[in-house]
Amino acid sequence: MNTNDLHPDRETGAAAGGDTRHDLRLEGVSKRFGNFIAVDNLDLVVRRGSFFGLLGPSGCGKSTTLRMIAGLEQPSSGRIMIGGVDMAGVKPYQRPVNTVFQSYALFPHLTIAENVAFGLRRRGIKDVRRQVADMLALVELESQAAKKPAQLSGGQQQRVALARALINKPEVLLLDEPLGALDLRLRRQMQIELKRIQTDVGITFVHVTHDQEEAMTMADTIAVMNAGRVEQMGAPIDLYEHPVTTFVANFLGQSNLIKGQLTGKAGGDTMLEVHGQRMAMPTARVHTDRDEVWVGVRPEKMQISRAGTSVEGENAMTGVVTDASYIGVSTQYLVALPWGQEVSIFSQNLSTEGPLSAGDDVVLHWNPAHTFALDSTQDAAAGAEKVEGDE
Protein backbone atom coordinates (compact mmCIF):
# COMPACT_ATOMS: atom_id res chain seq x y z
CA MET A 1 0.00 0.00 0.00
CA ASN A 2 1.20 3.49 -0.84
CA THR A 3 0.41 5.43 2.34
CA ASN A 4 0.52 8.72 0.44
CA ASP A 5 -2.78 7.54 -1.10
CA LEU A 6 -4.31 7.90 2.34
CA HIS A 7 -3.15 11.49 2.63
CA PRO A 8 -2.32 12.65 -0.91
CA ASP A 9 -1.50 16.24 0.10
CA ARG A 10 0.86 15.29 2.93
CA GLU A 11 4.29 16.89 2.87
CA THR A 12 7.53 15.24 3.85
CA GLY A 13 11.03 16.25 4.82
CA ALA A 14 12.03 19.88 5.19
CA ALA A 15 8.84 21.18 3.66
CA ALA A 16 6.72 19.53 6.34
CA GLY A 17 9.03 20.80 9.06
CA GLY A 18 8.71 24.42 7.97
CA ASP A 19 5.02 24.63 6.98
CA THR A 20 2.74 25.45 9.91
CA ARG A 21 -0.47 25.97 7.90
CA HIS A 22 -1.75 22.49 8.65
CA ASP A 23 -0.89 22.45 12.36
CA LEU A 24 -3.57 22.03 15.01
CA ARG A 25 -3.59 25.14 17.20
CA LEU A 26 -5.37 25.94 20.44
CA GLU A 27 -5.14 29.61 21.36
CA GLY A 28 -6.27 30.71 24.82
CA VAL A 29 -8.84 27.92 25.00
CA SER A 30 -10.87 27.66 28.21
CA LYS A 31 -13.89 25.56 29.13
CA ARG A 32 -16.13 26.26 32.11
CA PHE A 33 -18.96 24.16 33.46
CA GLY A 34 -20.72 26.57 35.79
CA ASN A 35 -18.10 27.67 38.33
CA PHE A 36 -15.78 24.77 37.49
CA ILE A 37 -12.90 25.52 35.10
CA ALA A 38 -12.13 22.28 33.24
CA VAL A 39 -9.62 23.80 30.81
CA ASP A 40 -7.83 27.02 31.71
CA ASN A 41 -6.43 29.32 29.00
CA LEU A 42 -4.74 26.51 27.06
CA ASP A 43 -2.23 27.26 24.30
CA LEU A 44 -1.08 24.28 22.23
CA VAL A 45 0.53 23.74 18.85
CA VAL A 46 0.38 20.20 17.48
CA ARG A 47 2.61 19.89 14.44
CA ARG A 48 1.13 18.28 11.37
CA GLY A 49 2.06 14.60 11.07
CA SER A 50 3.12 14.22 14.70
CA PHE A 51 1.94 11.81 17.40
CA PHE A 52 0.90 14.09 20.26
CA GLY A 53 0.00 12.86 23.74
CA LEU A 54 -2.23 14.58 26.30
CA LEU A 55 -1.27 12.96 29.60
CA GLY A 56 -2.71 13.54 33.03
CA PRO A 57 -4.83 12.23 35.90
CA SER A 58 -8.60 12.05 36.08
CA GLY A 59 -10.23 15.47 35.93
CA CYS A 60 -7.22 17.32 34.51
CA GLY A 61 -9.07 18.48 31.38
CA LYS A 62 -7.48 16.28 28.74
CA SER A 63 -10.68 14.59 27.49
CA THR A 64 -12.53 17.90 27.57
CA THR A 65 -9.76 19.34 25.38
CA LEU A 66 -10.15 16.45 22.94
CA ARG A 67 -13.93 16.90 22.84
CA MET A 68 -13.50 20.59 22.02
CA ILE A 69 -11.18 19.73 19.12
CA ALA A 70 -13.78 17.22 17.89
CA GLY A 71 -16.57 19.79 18.21
CA LEU A 72 -18.45 17.77 20.83
CA GLU A 73 -17.94 20.64 23.30
CA GLN A 74 -17.62 24.34 22.54
CA PRO A 75 -14.88 26.44 24.18
CA SER A 76 -16.02 29.08 26.65
CA SER A 77 -13.26 31.28 25.22
CA GLY A 78 -10.32 31.05 22.82
CA ARG A 79 -10.18 29.45 19.40
CA ILE A 80 -9.23 26.15 17.78
CA MET A 81 -7.54 26.21 14.36
CA ILE A 82 -7.10 23.18 12.09
CA GLY A 83 -5.21 23.72 8.87
CA GLY A 84 -5.45 27.48 9.39
CA VAL A 85 -9.25 27.37 9.63
CA ASP A 86 -11.06 28.56 12.75
CA MET A 87 -13.36 25.75 13.95
CA ALA A 88 -15.80 28.12 15.69
CA GLY A 89 -19.32 27.14 14.63
CA VAL A 90 -18.12 24.17 12.57
CA LYS A 91 -20.23 21.07 13.30
CA PRO A 92 -18.43 17.89 14.45
CA TYR A 93 -19.22 16.03 11.24
CA GLN A 94 -17.88 18.94 9.16
CA ARG A 95 -14.49 19.03 10.89
CA PRO A 96 -11.45 17.34 9.33
CA VAL A 97 -11.16 15.01 12.33
CA ASN A 98 -12.21 11.52 13.33
CA THR A 99 -12.29 10.09 16.84
CA VAL A 100 -11.51 6.61 18.14
CA PHE A 101 -12.95 5.95 21.59
CA GLN A 102 -12.28 3.31 24.23
CA SER A 103 -15.58 1.69 23.27
CA TYR A 104 -15.08 0.56 19.69
CA ALA A 105 -18.70 1.37 18.63
CA LEU A 106 -18.59 -1.12 15.76
CA PHE A 107 -21.82 -2.16 14.08
CA PRO A 108 -22.36 -5.77 15.22
CA HIS A 109 -24.56 -6.72 12.24
CA LEU A 110 -22.00 -5.56 9.64
CA THR A 111 -18.90 -7.41 8.53
CA ILE A 112 -15.46 -5.99 9.25
CA ALA A 113 -15.16 -4.77 5.66
CA GLU A 114 -18.61 -3.14 5.86
CA ASN A 115 -17.72 -1.45 9.14
CA VAL A 116 -14.57 0.03 7.60
CA ALA A 117 -16.48 1.13 4.49
CA PHE A 118 -19.30 2.76 6.47
CA GLY A 119 -17.98 6.34 6.38
CA LEU A 120 -17.26 6.26 2.64
CA ARG A 121 -20.67 4.80 1.78
CA ARG A 122 -22.35 7.41 3.96
CA ARG A 123 -20.71 10.06 1.77
CA GLY A 124 -22.11 8.40 -1.35
CA ILE A 125 -18.89 6.75 -2.54
CA LYS A 126 -19.90 3.49 -4.22
CA ASP A 127 -16.67 1.75 -5.23
CA VAL A 128 -14.84 1.37 -1.92
CA ARG A 129 -13.24 -2.05 -2.35
CA ARG A 130 -9.67 -0.88 -2.98
CA GLN A 131 -9.71 1.64 -0.13
CA VAL A 132 -11.18 -0.89 2.30
CA ALA A 133 -8.60 -3.48 1.25
CA ASP A 134 -5.81 -0.95 1.75
CA MET A 135 -7.09 -0.07 5.21
CA LEU A 136 -7.42 -3.68 6.29
CA ALA A 137 -3.88 -4.32 5.03
CA LEU A 138 -2.64 -1.33 7.02
CA VAL A 139 -4.07 -2.74 10.26
CA GLU A 140 -3.15 -6.31 9.26
CA LEU A 141 -6.71 -7.65 9.20
CA GLU A 142 -7.13 -8.62 5.53
CA SER A 143 -8.07 -12.19 6.48
CA GLN A 144 -10.84 -10.99 8.82
CA ALA A 145 -12.82 -8.94 6.28
CA ALA A 146 -15.86 -11.26 6.15
CA LYS A 147 -16.16 -11.76 9.90
CA LYS A 148 -18.45 -9.93 12.33
CA PRO A 149 -17.01 -7.84 15.20
CA ALA A 150 -18.05 -10.42 17.84
CA GLN A 151 -15.71 -12.94 16.19
CA LEU A 152 -12.64 -10.73 16.76
CA SER A 153 -10.52 -10.12 19.84
CA GLY A 154 -10.53 -6.77 21.62
CA GLY A 155 -7.26 -5.76 19.98
CA GLN A 156 -8.56 -6.67 16.53
CA GLN A 157 -11.77 -4.72 17.12
CA GLN A 158 -9.74 -1.68 18.10
CA ARG A 159 -7.78 -1.94 14.85
CA VAL A 160 -11.08 -2.10 12.92
CA ALA A 161 -12.21 1.10 14.67
CA LEU A 162 -8.89 2.69 13.72
CA ALA A 163 -9.23 1.62 10.07
CA ARG A 164 -12.81 2.95 9.95
CA ALA A 165 -11.56 6.35 11.15
CA LEU A 166 -8.47 6.50 8.93
CA ILE A 167 -10.30 5.63 5.71
CA ASN A 168 -12.00 9.04 5.90
CA LYS A 169 -8.59 10.73 5.51
CA PRO A 170 -8.90 13.10 8.48
CA GLU A 171 -6.42 15.91 9.03
CA VAL A 172 -6.35 14.89 12.71
CA LEU A 173 -7.16 11.57 14.35
CA LEU A 174 -8.30 11.90 17.97
CA LEU A 175 -7.73 8.92 20.28
CA ASP A 176 -9.61 9.02 23.60
CA GLU A 177 -8.15 6.35 25.93
CA PRO A 178 -8.40 3.90 23.00
CA LEU A 179 -6.55 1.06 24.71
CA GLY A 180 -8.13 1.30 28.14
CA ALA A 181 -10.41 -1.73 27.67
CA LEU A 182 -7.57 -4.07 26.65
CA ASP A 183 -5.56 -6.32 28.95
CA LEU A 184 -1.93 -5.44 29.63
CA ARG A 185 -0.41 -7.72 26.97
CA LEU A 186 -2.75 -6.52 24.22
CA ARG A 187 -2.35 -2.92 25.32
CA ARG A 188 1.42 -3.07 24.93
CA GLN A 189 1.09 -4.77 21.56
CA MET A 190 -1.37 -2.12 20.36
CA GLN A 191 0.91 0.69 21.52
CA ILE A 192 3.54 -0.52 19.07
CA GLU A 193 0.91 -1.05 16.35
CA LEU A 194 -0.57 2.43 16.75
CA LYS A 195 2.85 4.05 16.48
CA ARG A 196 3.66 1.99 13.38
CA ILE A 197 0.38 2.94 11.72
CA GLN A 198 0.80 6.63 12.54
CA THR A 199 4.31 6.58 11.09
CA ASP A 200 3.02 4.84 7.94
CA VAL A 201 0.12 7.20 7.25
CA GLY A 202 1.66 10.47 8.46
CA ILE A 203 -1.62 11.80 9.86
CA THR A 204 -1.62 13.89 13.04
CA PHE A 205 -2.61 11.72 16.03
CA VAL A 206 -3.74 13.35 19.29
CA HIS A 207 -3.87 10.71 22.00
CA VAL A 208 -5.46 11.17 25.44
CA THR A 209 -4.31 8.85 28.22
CA HIS A 210 -3.69 8.70 31.96
CA ASP A 211 -1.06 5.96 31.38
CA GLN A 212 2.46 7.41 31.47
CA GLU A 213 4.05 4.34 29.85
CA GLU A 214 1.51 4.43 27.03
CA ALA A 215 2.18 8.10 26.34
CA MET A 216 5.96 7.69 26.42
CA THR A 217 5.88 4.62 24.16
CA MET A 218 3.91 6.29 21.37
CA ALA A 219 4.05 10.09 21.49
CA ASP A 220 6.65 12.33 19.83
CA THR A 221 5.52 15.15 22.11
CA ILE A 222 3.65 14.95 25.42
CA ALA A 223 1.73 17.71 27.19
CA VAL A 224 1.39 16.83 30.89
CA MET A 225 -1.87 18.35 32.12
CA ASN A 226 -2.91 19.20 35.66
CA ALA A 227 -6.00 21.13 36.78
CA GLY A 228 -6.82 22.33 33.27
CA ARG A 229 -3.33 23.60 32.47
CA VAL A 230 -0.19 22.21 30.84
CA GLU A 231 2.48 21.71 33.49
CA GLN A 232 5.20 20.87 30.98
CA MET A 233 5.40 19.89 27.32
CA GLY A 234 8.17 18.23 25.35
CA ALA A 235 9.64 14.98 24.07
CA PRO A 236 9.19 12.03 26.46
CA ILE A 237 12.90 11.84 27.28
CA ASP A 238 13.05 15.58 28.07
CA LEU A 239 10.05 15.42 30.41
CA TYR A 240 11.39 12.38 32.21
CA GLU A 241 15.00 13.50 32.52
CA HIS A 242 14.27 17.20 33.11
CA PRO A 243 11.01 17.66 35.07
CA VAL A 244 10.43 21.29 36.01
CA THR A 245 7.67 20.81 38.61
CA THR A 246 7.07 18.30 41.38
CA PHE A 247 3.85 17.23 39.63
CA VAL A 248 5.72 16.19 36.47
CA ALA A 249 8.54 14.61 38.50
CA ASN A 250 6.03 12.40 40.33
CA PHE A 251 3.40 11.76 37.65
CA LEU A 252 5.85 10.78 34.92
CA GLY A 253 7.67 8.01 36.73
CA GLN A 254 8.78 8.30 40.37
CA SER A 255 11.13 10.71 42.08
CA ASN A 256 12.82 10.97 45.44
CA LEU A 257 12.51 14.59 46.59
CA ILE A 258 14.65 15.69 49.53
CA LYS A 259 14.87 19.16 51.08
CA GLY A 260 18.15 20.93 50.33
CA GLN A 261 19.84 24.31 50.12
CA LEU A 262 21.70 25.83 47.16
CA THR A 263 25.02 27.18 48.41
CA GLY A 264 26.86 28.55 45.36
CA LYS A 265 28.26 27.81 41.91
CA ALA A 266 31.47 26.33 40.55
CA GLY A 267 31.89 26.38 36.79
CA GLY A 268 28.80 24.86 35.22
CA ASP A 269 27.74 23.23 38.49
CA THR A 270 25.61 24.39 41.38
CA MET A 271 26.67 23.35 44.87
CA LEU A 272 24.14 22.35 47.50
CA GLU A 273 23.80 21.02 50.99
CA VAL A 274 21.38 18.24 51.90
CA HIS A 275 21.05 17.63 55.65
CA GLY A 276 24.73 18.33 56.17
CA GLN A 277 25.95 16.50 53.04
CA ARG A 278 27.68 18.55 50.35
CA MET A 279 26.54 17.76 46.80
CA ALA A 280 26.76 19.10 43.26
CA MET A 281 24.54 19.21 40.20
CA PRO A 282 24.48 20.85 36.75
CA THR A 283 23.20 24.41 36.96
CA ALA A 284 21.00 23.76 33.91
CA ARG A 285 18.98 21.28 36.02
CA VAL A 286 18.03 23.89 38.65
CA HIS A 287 14.41 24.88 37.94
CA THR A 288 13.83 27.52 40.61
CA ASP A 289 15.17 30.90 41.70
CA ARG A 290 14.88 29.98 45.37
CA ASP A 291 17.76 28.76 47.53
CA GLU A 292 15.53 26.32 49.41
CA VAL A 293 14.85 23.49 46.96
CA TRP A 294 13.58 19.99 46.50
CA VAL A 295 16.62 17.95 45.48
CA GLY A 296 15.36 15.27 43.11
CA VAL A 297 16.75 11.99 41.79
CA ARG A 298 14.96 9.11 40.08
CA PRO A 299 14.99 5.76 41.99
CA GLU A 300 16.68 3.89 39.14
CA LYS A 301 19.46 6.52 38.94
CA MET A 302 20.52 5.78 42.53
CA GLN A 303 22.91 3.00 43.46
CA ILE A 304 22.90 1.21 46.79
CA SER A 305 26.01 -0.24 48.40
CA ARG A 306 26.96 -1.60 51.78
CA ALA A 307 28.11 0.98 54.30
CA GLY A 308 31.77 1.87 53.95
CA THR A 309 31.87 1.60 50.16
CA SER A 310 33.97 4.34 48.53
CA VAL A 311 31.82 6.67 46.39
CA GLU A 312 34.26 9.47 45.61
CA GLY A 313 32.99 12.03 43.08
CA GLU A 314 29.34 11.11 43.53
CA ASN A 315 26.48 12.55 45.53
CA ALA A 316 25.94 10.30 48.54
CA MET A 317 24.04 9.79 51.78
CA THR A 318 23.76 6.99 54.31
CA GLY A 319 20.69 5.07 55.44
CA VAL A 320 19.22 1.79 56.64
CA VAL A 321 17.27 -0.65 54.47
CA THR A 322 13.67 -0.97 55.69
CA ASP A 323 12.33 -3.18 52.89
CA ALA A 324 13.64 -5.18 49.93
CA SER A 325 11.31 -6.51 47.21
CA TYR A 326 12.93 -8.87 44.71
CA ILE A 327 11.18 -8.60 41.32
CA GLY A 328 13.50 -10.54 39.02
CA VAL A 329 15.36 -8.03 36.87
CA SER A 330 15.70 -5.67 39.82
CA THR A 331 15.15 -5.25 43.53
CA GLN A 332 13.17 -2.34 44.93
CA TYR A 333 14.57 -1.04 48.20
CA LEU A 334 13.10 1.34 50.72
CA VAL A 335 15.79 3.10 52.72
CA ALA A 336 15.31 5.22 55.84
CA LEU A 337 17.58 8.27 55.89
CA PRO A 338 19.07 9.62 59.16
CA TRP A 339 16.40 12.36 59.45
CA GLY A 340 13.54 9.88 59.06
CA GLN A 341 12.59 10.29 55.40
CA GLU A 342 12.21 7.11 53.37
CA VAL A 343 13.40 6.93 49.75
CA SER A 344 13.02 4.34 47.01
CA ILE A 345 15.79 2.72 44.94
CA PHE A 346 15.51 0.34 41.98
CA SER A 347 18.68 -1.73 41.74
CA GLN A 348 19.46 -4.15 38.91
CA ASN A 349 20.27 -7.62 40.16
CA LEU A 350 23.84 -7.76 38.90
CA SER A 351 25.56 -8.89 42.10
CA THR A 352 26.20 -12.59 42.76
CA GLU A 353 26.01 -11.92 46.52
CA GLY A 354 22.22 -11.55 46.49
CA PRO A 355 20.12 -8.58 47.58
CA LEU A 356 20.54 -6.54 50.72
CA SER A 357 18.18 -7.16 53.63
CA ALA A 358 16.10 -5.03 55.96
CA GLY A 359 18.31 -3.61 58.69
CA ASP A 360 21.47 -3.39 56.55
CA ASP A 361 23.43 -0.13 56.78
CA VAL A 362 23.97 1.27 53.29
CA VAL A 363 25.27 4.21 51.33
CA LEU A 364 23.15 5.64 48.51
CA HIS A 365 25.08 7.31 45.70
CA TRP A 366 24.49 8.68 42.23
CA ASN A 367 26.03 10.71 39.44
CA PRO A 368 25.64 14.46 40.19
CA ALA A 369 24.41 14.90 36.58
CA HIS A 370 21.26 12.92 37.48
CA THR A 371 20.24 15.42 40.17
CA PHE A 372 17.59 18.09 39.60
CA ALA A 373 16.30 20.89 41.82
CA LEU A 374 12.71 22.16 42.03
CA ASP A 375 10.83 24.91 43.86
CA SER A 376 10.49 23.89 47.51
CA THR A 377 7.15 25.72 47.82
CA GLN A 378 5.58 23.10 45.54
CA ASP A 379 3.90 20.07 47.09
CA ALA A 380 6.42 17.21 47.20
CA ALA A 381 3.56 14.72 46.77
CA ALA A 382 1.93 16.46 43.78
CA GLY A 383 1.25 13.98 40.98
CA ALA A 384 2.18 10.96 43.09
CA GLU A 385 -1.37 9.62 43.17
CA LYS A 386 -2.02 8.25 39.66
CA VAL A 387 -5.77 7.72 39.44
CA GLU A 388 -7.16 5.36 36.80
CA GLY A 389 -9.76 6.79 34.41
CA ASP A 390 -10.62 10.21 33.13
CA GLU A 391 -13.16 12.96 33.45
C-alpha positions in Angstrom: 0.0 0.0 0.0 1.2 3.5 -0.8 0.4 5.4 2.3 0.5 8.7 0.4 -2.8 7.5 -1.1 -4.3 7.9 2.3 -3.1 11.5 2.6 -2.3 12.7 -0.9 -1.5 16.2 0.1 0.9 15.3 2.9 4.3 16.9 2.9 7.5 15.2 3.9 11.0 16.3 4.8 12.0 19.9 5.2 8.8 21.2 3.7 6.7 19.5 6.3 9.0 20.8 9.1 8.7 24.4 8.0 5.0 24.6 7.0 2.7 25.5 9.9 -0.5 26.0 7.9 -1.7 22.5 8.6 -0.9 22.4 12.4 -3.6 22.0 15.0 -3.6 25.1 17.2 -5.4 25.9 20.4 -5.1 29.6 21.4 -6.3 30.7 24.8 -8.8 27.9 25.0 -10.9 27.7 28.2 -13.9 25.6 29.1 -16.1 26.3 32.1 -19.0 24.2 33.5 -20.7 26.6 35.8 -18.1 27.7 38.3 -15.8 24.8 37.5 -12.9 25.5 35.1 -12.1 22.3 33.2 -9.6 23.8 30.8 -7.8 27.0 31.7 -6.4 29.3 29.0 -4.7 26.5 27.1 -2.2 27.3 24.3 -1.1 24.3 22.2 0.5 23.7 18.8 0.4 20.2 17.5 2.6 19.9 14.4 1.1 18.3 11.4 2.1 14.6 11.1 3.1 14.2 14.7 1.9 11.8 17.4 0.9 14.1 20.3 0.0 12.9 23.7 -2.2 14.6 26.3 -1.3 13.0 29.6 -2.7 13.5 33.0 -4.8 12.2 35.9 -8.6 12.1 36.1 -10.2 15.5 35.9 -7.2 17.3 34.5 -9.1 18.5 31.4 -7.5 16.3 28.7 -10.7 14.6 27.5 -12.5 17.9 27.6 -9.8 19.3 25.4 -10.2 16.4 22.9 -13.9 16.9 22.8 -13.5 20.6 22.0 -11.2 19.7 19.1 -13.8 17.2 17.9 -16.6 19.8 18.2 -18.4 17.8 20.8 -17.9 20.6 23.3 -17.6 24.3 22.5 -14.9 26.4 24.2 -16.0 29.1 26.6 -13.3 31.3 25.2 -10.3 31.0 22.8 -10.2 29.5 19.4 -9.2 26.2 17.8 -7.5 26.2 14.4 -7.1 23.2 12.1 -5.2 23.7 8.9 -5.4 27.5 9.4 -9.3 27.4 9.6 -11.1 28.6 12.8 -13.4 25.8 13.9 -15.8 28.1 15.7 -19.3 27.1 14.6 -18.1 24.2 12.6 -20.2 21.1 13.3 -18.4 17.9 14.5 -19.2 16.0 11.2 -17.9 18.9 9.2 -14.5 19.0 10.9 -11.5 17.3 9.3 -11.2 15.0 12.3 -12.2 11.5 13.3 -12.3 10.1 16.8 -11.5 6.6 18.1 -13.0 5.9 21.6 -12.3 3.3 24.2 -15.6 1.7 23.3 -15.1 0.6 19.7 -18.7 1.4 18.6 -18.6 -1.1 15.8 -21.8 -2.2 14.1 -22.4 -5.8 15.2 -24.6 -6.7 12.2 -22.0 -5.6 9.6 -18.9 -7.4 8.5 -15.5 -6.0 9.2 -15.2 -4.8 5.7 -18.6 -3.1 5.9 -17.7 -1.4 9.1 -14.6 0.0 7.6 -16.5 1.1 4.5 -19.3 2.8 6.5 -18.0 6.3 6.4 -17.3 6.3 2.6 -20.7 4.8 1.8 -22.4 7.4 4.0 -20.7 10.1 1.8 -22.1 8.4 -1.3 -18.9 6.7 -2.5 -19.9 3.5 -4.2 -16.7 1.7 -5.2 -14.8 1.4 -1.9 -13.2 -2.1 -2.3 -9.7 -0.9 -3.0 -9.7 1.6 -0.1 -11.2 -0.9 2.3 -8.6 -3.5 1.2 -5.8 -1.0 1.7 -7.1 -0.1 5.2 -7.4 -3.7 6.3 -3.9 -4.3 5.0 -2.6 -1.3 7.0 -4.1 -2.7 10.3 -3.2 -6.3 9.3 -6.7 -7.6 9.2 -7.1 -8.6 5.5 -8.1 -12.2 6.5 -10.8 -11.0 8.8 -12.8 -8.9 6.3 -15.9 -11.3 6.2 -16.2 -11.8 9.9 -18.5 -9.9 12.3 -17.0 -7.8 15.2 -18.0 -10.4 17.8 -15.7 -12.9 16.2 -12.6 -10.7 16.8 -10.5 -10.1 19.8 -10.5 -6.8 21.6 -7.3 -5.8 20.0 -8.6 -6.7 16.5 -11.8 -4.7 17.1 -9.7 -1.7 18.1 -7.8 -1.9 14.9 -11.1 -2.1 12.9 -12.2 1.1 14.7 -8.9 2.7 13.7 -9.2 1.6 10.1 -12.8 3.0 10.0 -11.6 6.3 11.2 -8.5 6.5 8.9 -10.3 5.6 5.7 -12.0 9.0 5.9 -8.6 10.7 5.5 -8.9 13.1 8.5 -6.4 15.9 9.0 -6.3 14.9 12.7 -7.2 11.6 14.4 -8.3 11.9 18.0 -7.7 8.9 20.3 -9.6 9.0 23.6 -8.2 6.4 25.9 -8.4 3.9 23.0 -6.5 1.1 24.7 -8.1 1.3 28.1 -10.4 -1.7 27.7 -7.6 -4.1 26.7 -5.6 -6.3 28.9 -1.9 -5.4 29.6 -0.4 -7.7 27.0 -2.8 -6.5 24.2 -2.3 -2.9 25.3 1.4 -3.1 24.9 1.1 -4.8 21.6 -1.4 -2.1 20.4 0.9 0.7 21.5 3.5 -0.5 19.1 0.9 -1.0 16.4 -0.6 2.4 16.7 2.9 4.0 16.5 3.7 2.0 13.4 0.4 2.9 11.7 0.8 6.6 12.5 4.3 6.6 11.1 3.0 4.8 7.9 0.1 7.2 7.2 1.7 10.5 8.5 -1.6 11.8 9.9 -1.6 13.9 13.0 -2.6 11.7 16.0 -3.7 13.4 19.3 -3.9 10.7 22.0 -5.5 11.2 25.4 -4.3 8.9 28.2 -3.7 8.7 32.0 -1.1 6.0 31.4 2.5 7.4 31.5 4.1 4.3 29.9 1.5 4.4 27.0 2.2 8.1 26.3 6.0 7.7 26.4 5.9 4.6 24.2 3.9 6.3 21.4 4.0 10.1 21.5 6.6 12.3 19.8 5.5 15.2 22.1 3.6 15.0 25.4 1.7 17.7 27.2 1.4 16.8 30.9 -1.9 18.4 32.1 -2.9 19.2 35.7 -6.0 21.1 36.8 -6.8 22.3 33.3 -3.3 23.6 32.5 -0.2 22.2 30.8 2.5 21.7 33.5 5.2 20.9 31.0 5.4 19.9 27.3 8.2 18.2 25.4 9.6 15.0 24.1 9.2 12.0 26.5 12.9 11.8 27.3 13.1 15.6 28.1 10.0 15.4 30.4 11.4 12.4 32.2 15.0 13.5 32.5 14.3 17.2 33.1 11.0 17.7 35.1 10.4 21.3 36.0 7.7 20.8 38.6 7.1 18.3 41.4 3.8 17.2 39.6 5.7 16.2 36.5 8.5 14.6 38.5 6.0 12.4 40.3 3.4 11.8 37.7 5.8 10.8 34.9 7.7 8.0 36.7 8.8 8.3 40.4 11.1 10.7 42.1 12.8 11.0 45.4 12.5 14.6 46.6 14.6 15.7 49.5 14.9 19.2 51.1 18.1 20.9 50.3 19.8 24.3 50.1 21.7 25.8 47.2 25.0 27.2 48.4 26.9 28.5 45.4 28.3 27.8 41.9 31.5 26.3 40.6 31.9 26.4 36.8 28.8 24.9 35.2 27.7 23.2 38.5 25.6 24.4 41.4 26.7 23.3 44.9 24.1 22.4 47.5 23.8 21.0 51.0 21.4 18.2 51.9 21.0 17.6 55.6 24.7 18.3 56.2 25.9 16.5 53.0 27.7 18.6 50.4 26.5 17.8 46.8 26.8 19.1 43.3 24.5 19.2 40.2 24.5 20.8 36.7 23.2 24.4 37.0 21.0 23.8 33.9 19.0 21.3 36.0 18.0 23.9 38.6 14.4 24.9 37.9 13.8 27.5 40.6 15.2 30.9 41.7 14.9 30.0 45.4 17.8 28.8 47.5 15.5 26.3 49.4 14.8 23.5 47.0 13.6 20.0 46.5 16.6 17.9 45.5 15.4 15.3 43.1 16.8 12.0 41.8 15.0 9.1 40.1 15.0 5.8 42.0 16.7 3.9 39.1 19.5 6.5 38.9 20.5 5.8 42.5 22.9 3.0 43.5 22.9 1.2 46.8 26.0 -0.2 48.4 27.0 -1.6 51.8 28.1 1.0 54.3 31.8 1.9 54.0 31.9 1.6 50.2 34.0 4.3 48.5 31.8 6.7 46.4 34.3 9.5 45.6 33.0 12.0 43.1 29.3 11.1 43.5 26.5 12.6 45.5 25.9 10.3 48.5 24.0 9.8 51.8 23.8 7.0 54.3 20.7 5.1 55.4 19.2 1.8 56.6 17.3 -0.7 54.5 13.7 -1.0 55.7 12.3 -3.2 52.9 13.6 -5.2 49.9 11.3 -6.5 47.2 12.9 -8.9 44.7 11.2 -8.6 41.3 13.5 -10.5 39.0 15.4 -8.0 36.9 15.7 -5.7 39.8 15.2 -5.3 43.5 13.2 -2.3 44.9 14.6 -1.0 48.2 13.1 1.3 50.7 15.8 3.1 52.7 15.3 5.2 55.8 17.6 8.3 55.9 19.1 9.6 59.2 16.4 12.4 59.4 13.5 9.9 59.1 12.6 10.3 55.4 12.2 7.1 53.4 13.4 6.9 49.7 13.0 4.3 47.0 15.8 2.7 44.9 15.5 0.3 42.0 18.7 -1.7 41.7 19.5 -4.2 38.9 20.3 -7.6 40.2 23.8 -7.8 38.9 25.6 -8.9 42.1 26.2 -12.6 42.8 26.0 -11.9 46.5 22.2 -11.5 46.5 20.1 -8.6 47.6 20.5 -6.5 50.7 18.2 -7.2 53.6 16.1 -5.0 56.0 18.3 -3.6 58.7 21.5 -3.4 56.6 23.4 -0.1 56.8 24.0 1.3 53.3 25.3 4.2 51.3 23.1 5.6 48.5 25.1 7.3 45.7 24.5 8.7 42.2 26.0 10.7 39.4 25.6 14.5 40.2 24.4 14.9 36.6 21.3 12.9 37.5 20.2 15.4 40.2 17.6 18.1 39.6 16.3 20.9 41.8 12.7 22.2 42.0 10.8 24.9 43.9 10.5 23.9 47.5 7.2 25.7 47.8 5.6 23.1 45.5 3.9 20.1 47.1 6.4 17.2 47.2 3.6 14.7 46.8 1.9 16.5 43.8 1.2 14.0 41.0 2.2 11.0 43.1 -1.4 9.6 43.2 -2.0 8.3 39.7 -5.8 7.7 39.4 -7.2 5.4 36.8 -9.8 6.8 34.4 -10.6 10.2 33.1 -13.2 13.0 33.5 
